[in-house]
Amino acid sequence: MDPEKQRAIARKGGESVPHEKRSFSQNPALAAEAGRKGGQSVSPSKRSFSQDHKLASEAGRKGGHASHGGPKPVIRNAG
């Protein structure tokens, strides 16, 4: 499908959502509720985070560092 046509279709979907529900960053409770609903729609045997606490913890750390400017990687000169 033509990329421009895909964008037009996606834009229509976004416009159909009320403004106050468009951004999870403006409403953390709404984001949490959506996440819960999404998690419940996956069978328990395929919920990797509920099966592997270490994996969930690492993912949370990476997300926190990405969004809050956590530790930066050290870049060393090869010379």
N, C-alpha and C positions, 0 to 999 in steps of 0.2 A: 504494500500500500504506500502511496505517496506520503512522505513525511509531513508535508503541509496539511494534507487531508487528515492525518492522524492528530496533528495539533488542533485542528478545528474541531474534531470530535471530542477530544479531551477538554478543550475550552468550554464546550457546551455542557459537559458533565460538571465541571467546576462551577459554572455559572448557575446551575440548578440547585446548588447548596446554599442555604441562607448564609449571609455574610458572617453572622456571629458564630457559625459552625465551621468556617473554612480553615481556621488556623488552630491547630492543637497548641501551638506555643502561647496563644492568648488564653487558653482554657485547659489547664493541666487535668482537671477532673474529667473533662470530656475525652481527653487523650487516654487517660487511664481506663475509662469505661470502654472505649473502642478497643484498647489492647486486651482487656479481659474478654470481650466478646470474640475477638479474633483467636485468642488462645483457647477458648472453650470450643471453637469450631474444629480444632485439630484433635485427632484421636490421641489419647494419653500415651500410647506407645511411640508416637512421633514427636512428642514435645521434648526436644533435646535439652532445653534449659531445666525442665523439671526433673529430668533424668540425670543431669550432670551439673551440679552446683558450681563446680570450678569453671566450667565453660561459661555459665551465666555471669559469674563474677568477673571473669576476664573481659567479656563483652561490655559489661557495665563500666569497667575501668576505661576501656578504649573509648567508649562514647563520652564519658566524662572528660577525658583528656582532650578529645577532639572539640568538644563544645565549650570547654572552660580554659583552654590553653594550658594543659598539663605539661609535664616534662617534655622538653624538646630533645630529639635524638642528637647525639654527639656526632659531629662530622669531623673526621680526622683526615689530615693531609697524607697522601700516599707517598710523600717525598721525604 
